[in-house]
Amino acid sequence: MTKLDSKSALTAGKMKMPIVGLGTWQSTPEEIEIAVNAAIDAGYRHIDTAHVYANESAIGAALKKIFDSGKITREELFIVTKLPFSGNRAEDVEPFIKKSLEELQLDYVDLYLIHFPAGLVNKGFDNLFPTDEKGQLLMDKSTNILELWKGMEAQVDAGRTKSIGISNFNQSQTKRILDNCRIPPANIQVELHVYLQQKELVSFCKKNGVTVCAYAPIGSPGHKNLLEKQGFSTEGLKVISPLEDPVIKEIAKKYNKQPSQVLLRYLIEYGVAVIPKSINPERIKQNFDIFDFELTKEEFEKISGLDRGEDGRMFGGRKVIGSINSFESHPEFPFPK
Ligand SMILES: NC(=O)c1ccc[n+]([C@@H]2O[C@H](COP(=O)([O-])OP(=O)(O)OC[C@H]3O[C@@H](n4cnc5c(N)ncnc54)[C@H](OP(=O)(O)O)[C@@H]3O)[C@@H](O)[C@H]2O)c1
């Protein structure tokens, strides 16, 4: 294994994705400025957001201050955002990426991802999970991911994004894009942690030159609590706690590290990028401080053995907040039912 350091990156074509990025899902606009500044100070050069996270404007404002201060330049940062579910038609890509660029106060992003393969009806920039009067999610079951991909490729041509990719796609959907594209996906972002290691998908992607980024890399602790606190239904939500796993705790103790650091270290050694989310400067620093130890072959294999396959999947069939139906009936629903 090549030695990993704070500047290590995954490469696909011209794309160089720093292997540790800051996740921002559920970070409120008020929390973002602190988080982004703490991350940049800790050495992060990769920020992950999405139009549906409703925090692009706050990230844009924080970045503007950072660039104006001269601390780092735009070219030193790798910024990822995503096309919302309700933008899954070729003609919708341009208005949505332009909206993201406007909010982020940027001329281009480094990577633009299709957030989810199954589409929803487009009801505008602010109604991203539209429902009918009965609370049924308004799916667009005519989603054509190959036509949609042409809309994504056009954004590279127009210079609005350097690279394009996919998120939450399964292997056969990824293959369909690879077999029919002009510009191949540089990256796929999927749920990936020690309990859901996605070994088949990762190996397929490596063979085909698609880099992989792990979301929920430490198991998204606090997710259920947060949803409950906000008054949302957590029906069907699976709770997993890799931070509490005895194997992880034991290895952490040996290296005088936190369980979170062992979880992240394993994933970067496994060959994927990680985007842990935190709004806490101490934890943001901790999550980047994973380059001063290395797992032994035995430790790596022990953690590899924690994989639970599909039983470890946390994000999936759950209903979208506020709706009474789920995406499962969509022809492009990506996960095993
Ligand atoms: N493409 C997609 O569909 C998709 C889906 C989900 C997520 N994502 C992306 O992936 C990112 C990461 O996923 P995630 O936010 O679900 O899960 P995660 O990064 O695995 O976990 C985040 C949670 O862990 C806590 N935390 C962070 N560092 C910690 C540490 N060192 N020790 C203990 N707790 C810690 C955070 O709380 P504090 O903030 O209080 O520290 C937060 O509650 C998201 O933010 C988003 O950018 C993408």
The ligand as an SDF file (V2000), in Angstrom:
LIG
                    3D

 48 52  0  0  0  0  0  0  0  0999 V2000
  -25.1340   10.8820   -1.0770 N   0  0  0  0  0  0  0  0  0  0  0  0
  -26.0080   10.6570   -0.1100 C   0  0  0  0  0  0  0  0  0  0  0  0
  -27.1520   10.2260   -0.3320 O   0  0  0  0  0  0  0  0  0  0  0  0
  -25.5890   10.9180    1.3030 C   0  0  0  0  0  0  0  0  0  0  0  0
  -26.3500   10.3960    2.3700 C   0  0  0  0  0  0  0  0  0  0  0  0
  -25.9080   10.6410    3.6730 C   0  0  0  0  0  0  0  0  0  0  0  0
  -24.7570   11.3940    3.8770 C   0  0  0  0  0  0  0  0  0  0  0  0
  -24.0550   11.9250    2.8340 N   0  0  0  0  0  0  0  0  0  0  0  0
  -22.8360   12.7630    3.0290 C   0  0  0  0  0  0  0  0  0  0  0  0
  -21.9470   12.0340    3.8770 O   0  0  0  0  0  0  0  0  0  0  0  0
  -21.6640   12.7880    5.0390 C   0  0  0  0  0  0  0  0  0  0  0  0
  -21.4110   11.8710    6.2150 C   0  0  0  0  0  0  0  0  0  0  0  0
  -22.5250   11.0590    6.5060 O   0  0  0  0  0  0  0  0  0  0  0  0
  -23.3900   11.2360    7.8320 P   0  0  0  0  0  0  0  0  0  0  0  0
  -23.3700   12.6560    8.2250 O   0  0  0  0  0  0  0  0  0  0  0  0
  -24.7080   10.6010    7.6140 O   0  0  0  0  0  0  0  0  0  0  0  0
  -22.6600   10.3030    8.8880 O   0  0  0  0  0  0  0  0  0  0  0  0
  -21.2360   10.2500    9.6270 P   0  0  0  0  0  0  0  0  0  0  0  0
  -20.2980   11.2220    9.0660 O   0  0  0  0  0  0  0  0  0  0  0  0
  -20.8770    8.8200    9.6770 O   0  0  0  0  0  0  0  0  0  0  0  0
  -21.6290   10.6710   11.1150 O   0  0  0  0  0  0  0  0  0  0  0  0
  -21.9490   11.9950   11.4560 C   0  0  0  0  0  0  0  0  0  0  0  0
  -22.3870   12.0120   12.9280 C   0  0  0  0  0  0  0  0  0  0  0  0
  -21.3100   11.5810   13.7380 O   0  0  0  0  0  0  0  0  0  0  0  0
  -20.9970   12.5500   14.7260 C   0  0  0  0  0  0  0  0  0  0  0  0
  -19.5240   12.5500   14.7900 N   0  0  0  0  0  0  0  0  0  0  0  0
  -18.6680   13.1080   13.9090 C   0  0  0  0  0  0  0  0  0  0  0  0
  -17.3970   12.8700   14.2490 N   0  0  0  0  0  0  0  0  0  0  0  0
  -17.4400   12.1300   15.3780 C   0  0  0  0  0  0  0  0  0  0  0  0
  -16.4470   11.5880   16.2220 C   0  0  0  0  0  0  0  0  0  0  0  0
  -15.1480   11.7750   15.9560 N   0  0  0  0  0  0  0  0  0  0  0  0
  -16.8430   10.8730   17.2960 N   0  0  0  0  0  0  0  0  0  0  0  0
  -18.1540   10.6900   17.5660 C   0  0  0  0  0  0  0  0  0  0  0  0
  -19.1560   11.2110   16.8260 N   0  0  0  0  0  0  0  0  0  0  0  0
  -18.7930   11.9270   15.7400 C   0  0  0  0  0  0  0  0  0  0  0  0
  -21.5830   13.8400   14.2300 C   0  0  0  0  0  0  0  0  0  0  0  0
  -21.9920   14.6740   15.2740 O   0  0  0  0  0  0  0  0  0  0  0  0
  -21.3560   16.1640   15.4800 P   0  0  0  0  0  0  0  0  0  0  0  0
  -21.6690   16.9410   14.2520 O   0  0  0  0  0  0  0  0  0  0  0  0
  -22.0470   16.6480   16.6900 O   0  0  0  0  0  0  0  0  0  0  0  0
  -19.8790   15.9510   15.6770 O   0  0  0  0  0  0  0  0  0  0  0  0
  -22.8010   13.3430   13.4510 C   0  0  0  0  0  0  0  0  0  0  0  0
  -23.8940   13.1430   14.3270 O   0  0  0  0  0  0  0  0  0  0  0  0
  -22.9070   13.6760    5.1740 C   0  0  0  0  0  0  0  0  0  0  0  0
  -22.7060   14.7430    6.0670 O   0  0  0  0  0  0  0  0  0  0  0  0
  -23.1160   14.0750    3.7330 C   0  0  0  0  0  0  0  0  0  0  0  0
  -22.2020   15.0960    3.3690 O   0  0  0  0  0  0  0  0  0  0  0  0
  -24.4550   11.6700    1.5400 C   0  0  0  0  0  0  0  0  0  0  0  0
  1  2  1  0
  2  3  2  0
  2  4  1  0
  4  5  1  0
  4 48  2  0
  5  6  2  0
  6  7  1  0
  7  8  2  0
  8  9  1  0
  8 48  1  0
  9 10  1  0
  9 46  1  0
 10 11  1  0
 11 12  1  0
 11 44  1  0
 12 13  1  0
 13 14  1  0
 14 15  2  0
 14 16  1  0
 14 17  1  0
 17 18  1  0
 18 19  2  0
 18 20  1  0
 18 21  1  0
 21 22  1  0
 22 23  1  0
 23 24  1  0
 23 42  1  0
 24 25  1  0
 25 26  1  0
 25 36  1  0
 26 27  1  0
 26 35  1  0
 27 28  2  0
 28 29  1  0
 29 30  1  0
 29 35  2  0
 30 31  1  0
 30 32  2  0
 32 33  1  0
 33 34  2  0
 34 35  1  0
 36 37  1  0
 36 42  1  0
 37 38  1  0
 38 39  2  0
 38 40  1  0
 38 41  1  0
 42 43  1  0
 44 45  1  0
 44 46  1  0
 46 47  1  0
M  CHG  2   8   1  16  -1
M  END
$$$$
